[in-house]
Amino acid sequence: MDIEELQTFIEVADAGGVSPAALRLGVSKSIVSRRLLRLETELGVQLLARTTRGAALTEAGAIFRDHAARAYAEIDIARETIVPAGELQGRLRVAVPVSFGLTHFAPVVAELARRHPKLHVQTCYSDRFVDLIAEGFDCAIRVGYLQDSNLIARRVGPIHGKLLASPGYVQAHGAPETPDQLAAHEALMQGTEAWQFMDGDKTIAVRPQGRFKADNGAALVAAATAGLGIAYLPDCLTHDYVAAGVLLPIMTRYPPPPAGAYVIRPPGQHPARKIRVLTELLIEHFGQSPHFAGDDAG
C-alpha cells in the first residue's frame, strides 16, 4: 500500500472533499483522484462517496480512516526518527496574520527555510480567520486572546498593548479615565470584539462602539493617528508612534491584560517536527524582542 495514497485518503476524509485536500497536499485534483482510485481498487471497497458538495466517508471508509490515521502517524514518527538530526523535509504550509506578521513573523519563517533547504515553505498572510483543516494548513500563527476550539495551541510569547488616541482627539473629545466612560467615545475596532481591562485582580469587559472598523492593525494605527477615535493596539505596532508623541496612552490605570502569540495546529497525536522547530524559533525570537516583552507597556 502506497504511503502517498494513504496520506491522500486521510486528507480527503478530513477536509471533506478532493479540492481542499489537493490544496493541502500541494498537488492537482486529478492526482488526488487517481491516488484514491488506486487505493480503493487495491482494497476492493469504496471508501468515499463523491457528491456535488465534496466527498463523504462510506461505512467502510469511516472504519478504515481511523486505522489509516494511526498507521500514517506511526510511519511519520519513524520517518522523523531516521532523518538526520536537524534536517527537515517535505512541506510546511503556515497561515500568518498580516498585522505585524510581515515585519515580526516573516523573518522567522525565512530563517526556518534558510536553515532547512529541503523544506518547502508556503506562507499565507491574511488577517481573516483561517480554517486550518478545511483550507489545508499545517499550522497558523495567531495573536490576541484565543477562543475555545478543538485546535491545539502553543504560546510562543506575550503581546502587550494599550489604549491610544491622537493628541488631536484628546483635545477635542477628552480621554476616558474609567472603562465605563468608553461608551461616550468613538472606538476603532476590528469588528464587534470586547475590550478587557484589569482593575487590580479583576477583569472588566467592555463592548465599545464606533463607526470605523478594520481587520488590519496597521489600518487601525492610521485611523488613530488621524484622530478618528480610540484604539486598543499592541505595543509592537505603536512603539514608535508613542515615542514620537503622535499617539498618547490613555486610561493607564486600567491596563489591558497581556495577550499572546500562539502557534495553532489541528488536533493529532503529536506535532510534526517541522511545526515544533518553527515554534522553537518563534519562542527564541520573542525572547529577544523588547517590544513583545513589553518594555514600553507601562
Secondary structure, DSSP 8 states (H G I E B T S, - for coil): --HHHHHHHHHHHHHTSHHHHHHHHTS-HHHHHHHHHHHHHHHTS--EEEETTEEEE-HHHHHHHHHHHHHHHHHHHHHHHHS-TT---EEEEEEE-STTIIIIIHHHHHHHHHH-TTEEEEEEE-SS---HHHHT-SEEEEEE-----SSEEEEEEEE-EEEEE-HHHHHHH---SSGGGGGGS-EEESSS--EEEEETTEEEEE----SEE-S-HHHHHHHHHTTS-EEEEEHHHHHHHHHTTSSEE--TTS----EEEEEEE---SS--HHHHHHHHHHHHHHHH-HHHHTTT--
